[in-house]
């Protein structure tokens, strides 16, 4: 499922769209909070209120909204599935607050991924929100923050840290040489 082209036929649920429109009319945002996975493959319906066989639900691990030139406004978020469960991933559910199923992704007779026992599976999802009311959908990041979208910021911080370490090493070396000269001079 890591191939973005396989995540196109997502079905927005009636209850999810209704909640989004209600929030929009009130001038508030609807928050995506959780992602769930199950082991049933099928053609999703917009009237679904749950996955057919949900095996695990986890909080959103990181999120960002960006504009894609080809696909429009996108909500990108990650979820970390870990623990002792082992199952073929064939259905994905996207949830908002108050346990509302917002969207479903599943393809008949197709396995999307595999969750191994006692192993972590980190998945990044792109969800097109360009057809939805502007700025009315957000993500609430859970405790298990696996934000993989800070790469540029982390790279900048790492570069600054390496430069600082280099300068400190040079300073320590200069102090060592100065102390050696002072000792040789008998001071």
N, C-alpha and C positions, 0 to 999 in steps of 0.2 A: 504494500500500500504506500510505500514511500515514493512511488512514481506519481507525480502530481496529475498526470493524465488519467489515472484510474479513479480519481476522486471527484469526477465531474457529475455523475448522476445522483446528487444528493436530493432528498425529498424533504422539503420544509413541511412540518406538520401544521394542521389547522389550528391546534391549540397554541403552538409556538408563534405562528403569525398573528393570531388573535391577541396574545399577550404582548407581542411587540407593538402592534397598532394601538392597543390600550395604553401602553407606556408612552408611546409617541404622543398621543392625544393629551396625556397628562404632563407632557414636557419632561419626562424622565427617560432614562435608558434602561433597557433590559440587559441583564448581565448573564453571560454564558459562564457557568460555574464548574460543570463536570462533564466528563466524557465516559461513556460506558462501552463495553465490548461483550459480544455474545458469540455463540457458535452455530447460528442458523443462517443459511443463505436463502434469500428470497427477493422479490421485487417489493420494495417498501411502499407503504401507502401513506397518503397525507392525513389519514384519520387515526394513525397509530398513536397510542399514548404510552407505549412501552416497547422495548425490544422483545422479540419472541422468546429468547432464552438468554437473558442478561446474566453474565457470570461475574462481572467485575465493574465497579464504577469508581473513578478516581477524580480528584480535583484537577482543574486546569493548572499546569505547571509554569506557564509563561505565555505572554500574548503581546501582539502588536497589530495595529491597523495600518495598511499601506495601500497606495495606488499602484496597480499593475497596468502598464500600457495596453496589454492585450486583453486582460480579463476584468479590468475596472477595480473598484474598491474591494479589498480583500481583508479578511480577519484571519490572521495566522496565530495559531496557538499550539501549545504542546501539552502532552499528557504522558505521565510515567506510570506504566502498569508494572507492578512488581508483586512479589509474594509467592506462595506455594502453588497457586492455580496453574494448570496446564490445559490449554485448549486451542483449537483452530479458531482464528478470528474471522468471522464471516459477516458480522453485523456491528455497526458502530452507531451509538446514540449520542447526541449532543443535548445537554440539559441546561436549563436556566434555574434561577432560584425557585423555591417552592416546588421542586421536583417536576418541572414541566419539560416534557420531551419536545425539543425545538426542531430537531432535524434527525433524519435517519439515513444511513448509507449501508446498502447491501446490494449484492448482485447475485441473481440466481445461479446456483451451481458454481460459485467462485469463492475460493479462500483468499482473504485479503492479507492475512499475516498469520503468525503463530506465536502464542504466548507460552514459553517454556516454564517448567516448574522451577521455582526459586531463582528465576532470572528476571532482570528488569528489561522491559520493552518500552523505549521512548519513541513516541510517534509525534510528528508535526503535521498539523492539519491546516489547509488553506480553505477558507469558506468565503465564497463570493457574497458580498453584502451590498453590491452596487444597486440592486433593485429595491433595497429596503430604505425606509426613511433615514435621512442623513443623521449621523451621530447618535442614533438611538439604540445601538447595540455595542456592548462592551464585554470585557472578560474580567472576572474576579479570580485572581490567582490564589490558589490554595496554599497550605502549609508546605507541601512538597514542591517548592519552587525549582523547576528545572528550566529556567529561562535560557533558551539557546539563541536568543535574538540579540544578545549584547556583545556580539563578536567584535564589532568595531571599537566599542568602549573598552572591552577587556584587552584588546590588542594595544590600544593607546596607553592604558595603565601599565601593561606589561613592559612596553617599550620605555616608559618613563622610569619604571623600577630598575630595568637593566642599566639605563644610563646612570642612575643614581648609584647603583652598585659599582659600576665601572669607576666613577669619580671617587667613591669612598676607597676603593682598592688602590687607586693612584695616590690618594692622600696618605693611606697607611704605608705604602711603599716609600713615599718621600720622607715620612717621619722615621721609618726604619733607617734609611740612608743617612739622614741628619743625625740620628742617635749614634750610628756607627762612626761617623766622622768625629763627633764629640768625644766618644770613647777613645778613638785612635789619637786624638789630640790631647788626651789626658784630662779632659774637663768633665 
